[in-house]
Amino acid sequence: MFDNFVVPDLLPAAPELFVAFMALAILMIDLFVKDSRRTVTFALTQLTLIGAAAIQFATSTGEIAYTFSNMFVDDLMADLLKLFLYMTVIVVMFYSRGYIIDRASMNKGEYYVLALFATLGMMVMISANHFLTIYIGLELLSLSLYAMVAMNRDSLQSSEAAMKYFVLGALASGLLLYGMSMIYGATGTLEITGISERLYGGGVNKTVLVFGLVFLVAGLAFKLGVVPFHMWIPDVYHGAPTSVTLFIGSAPKLAAFAIVMRLLVNGLITLAQDWQGMLIILSVLSMAIGNLAAIAQTNLKRMLAYSAISHMGFMLLGIVTGVVGGDARYALNAYSSAMFYVIAYVLMSAGSFGMILLMSRAGFEAEELDDYKGLNKRSPWFAGIMMMLMFSMAGVPFFIGFFAKFSVLQAVVAAGYLWLAIVAVLFSLIGAFYYLRVVKLMYFDAPADETPIDAPMDMRVLISANGVAVALLGIFPQVIMSLCAYSLLRSL
């Protein structure tokens, strides 16, 4: 029975194996931790992520390596996205620490273990070269996030958000699986590179394939949170504990970008004209509804939720303009601009939710816009950091958000979609209103409470570094832009 069994090369998947082993080990070690602050569990979680980054760096060869019967791929795109993923989760855990300690129902070792399993799911998604691998990674991420949203069992709002997320997540998984089964039926393979080869070879039932593609794009759109599959985002962002909202609003966007690239660009590029039309509709609707709905919000978490919808719509523009009329000349520029946009968004989103956590304290959630009135009088430095983050999100020069938007628009115009660039700019101008409203509240309104902001030193340093990074990477965006372009050049 095992005569033909080939031992897979474990080196490309070494970071995943390390994180899986450490997550299980931390789960066991936490049983013996008596410290109510869970310092040992927190430290081990951070060391696991640092260790995974070191292994990722050490095992990266720059070549495309397949393992586990071609179900798993390790390339430069995966390496770069995973390194940003580890960095994001490390920052998220630091931001969340004080918030979790103040809330007894959440201050458990399981929180850190679930975060590690969610990270493992994202790592698997980023390196997936097979429909089953994508699904395993997706479910590992989703199930961990459902549990994290419901962690605060005393909150009715959190329980309701977890139920909505679970039910709608199950529906999206069903759509994705149905789409995958249709594509499998048409091509006879579940392997992404294999699908690409079959499509190039021809002789595939186009009707079944396009039918499957519609369901596949619908499932992906849900995971990205774009209109009309966005209905879960505002409720989950608002209802989840803020530390969990921070996690959901940052790291998974990197994994979602990776599976869009793997499925649509690596696997179904010959059907580009079919999925481009769908993505254009999703993109324009997301920018329209995301920006217009955000204006009406008085809750900062809900505002940032609608903002996330519009940002993901903007990112899709980069993926849409990679291939024009069968011509792939613009592909590298377009896809690298989309990748740069996702990385920039994750940096800005982490900082914005980090500021909400900084302002929150035991028994108080600083999530209403009115909570930021007169912040400049309470703490000019943190008001300055929040202003930089809001300016960057709005696309004001010269912050990283401006160059992220500019690079995508440049790719859209180069591909000949001038009308799409004009629509994107118009909705960005509308979006600038609600970001600048936060700045107006901080600098021109009287504070309801003049108590100085009190936060742990590590939180102060990290949020300051985050704000400064948004500004500095806006002045020197070329570093990350070049990394994105080079990693995609060596991977696609």
Sequence and secondary structure as in RCSB ss.txt:
>XXXX:A:sequence
MFDNFVVPDLLPAAPELFVAFMALAILMIDLFVKDSRRTVTFALTQLTLIGAAAIQFATSTGEIAYTFSNMFVDD
LMADLLKLFLYMTVIVVMFYSRGYIIDRASMNKGEYYVLALFATLGMMVMISANHFLTIYIGLELLSLSLYAMVA
MNRDSLQSSEAAMKYFVLGALASGLLLYGMSMIYGATGTLEITGISERLYGGGVNKTVLVFGLVFLVAGLAFKLG
VVPFHMWIPDVYHGAPTSVTLFIGSAPKLAAFAIVMRLLVNGLITLAQDWQGMLIILSVLSMAIGNLAAIAQTNL
KRMLAYSAISHMGFMLLGIVTGVVGGDARYALNAYSSAMFYVIAYVLMSAGSFGMILLMSRAGFEAEELDDYKGL
NKRSPWFAGIMMMLMFSMAGVPFFIGFFAKFSVLQAVVAAGYLWLAIVAVLFSLIGAFYYLRVVKLMYFDAPADE
TPIDAPMDMRVLISANGVAVALLGIFPQVIMSLCAYSLLRSL
>XXXX:A:secstr
  TT      GGGHHHHHHHHHHHHHHHHGGG   TT HHHHHHHHHHHHHHHHHHHHH  SS EEETTTTEEE 
HHHHHHHHHHHHHHHHHHHHHHHHHHT TTT SHHHHHHHHHHHHHHHHHHTB BHHHHHHHHHHHHHHHHHHHT
  TT HHHHHHHHHHHHHHHHHHHHHHHHHHHHHHHHS  BHHHHHHHHHH    HHHHHHHHHHHHHHHHHHHT
 TTS THHHHHHHHS HHHHHHHTSTHHHHHHHHHIIIIIIISGGGHHHHHHHHHHHHHHHHHHHHHHHHT  BH
HHHHHHHHHHHHHHHHHHHHTS BTTB TTHHHHHHHHHHHHHHHHHHHHHHHHHHHHH BTTB   BGGGGTTH
HHH HHHHHHHHHHHHHHHT TTSHHHHHHHHHHHHHHHTT HHHHHHHHHHHHHHHHHHHHHHHHHHHS  S  
      HHHHHHHHHHHHHHHHHHHSTHHHHHHHHHHHHTT 
